[in-house]
C-alpha cells in the first residue's frame, strides 16, 4: 500500500497500520482478521479510511 500511495505525487502518507480489530493493537504480520487504518494528505486535505480484512477459508 505504501508503494501505491507514494506513486501519487500529491499524496503524503500520514500513517498506515495493521491492527487487531478488537483491541486496535498493532500487528507485525497479517493474520486471519485485521484492520488496515490509514491517513493520507492530498495537498491540505487529510483523508482517513480503514479496511476490515478477514481471511476466507
N, C-alpha and C positions, 0 to 999 in steps of 0.2 A: 504494500500500500504506500509506503514511504516513497518508493521509486516512482510510482504512478503520479503521486501528488507533486513530487519535485520536478516532474516533466512539464508542469504548467508554470510559465514564467511569472504569473501574477500571484501564485499560491505560496503561502508561507505557513508551514506546519507549526501549530502551537503545541499540540500533543497528540499522541496515538498510543493507546494502551489496550492490551488484552487483559481482562479482569474476570474474576469469578462473578457470575450474575447474581448470586445470593449475597455475597459478602463485599463485593467490589474490591477485593484484594487482588493485586497484580499477579498475573500468571507468567511463568517463564516459558511454558510450552502450551501449545493448543491441546485441549482435551475434548471430552465428549460434549461439554457445554461451555460456552464462554460469551462474553460481551466485548465487542470491539467499540471503544469510545475514542472519538477524535474531535479535534477542533482545528480549523484551517482558516487563516486570514486570506481574503482576496481584497487587496488594497486596504481599505479601512473597515471592511465588513468581516466579522467573525462568524463563521458557520460552525455549528456544533451538531454532531449526529452520533448515533450509536446503532449497532447491529447485533442482534441476538443470533448466536450460532449454535446449532445443535447437530451433532453428527448423526446421520441417519444410519441405521444398522439393522 
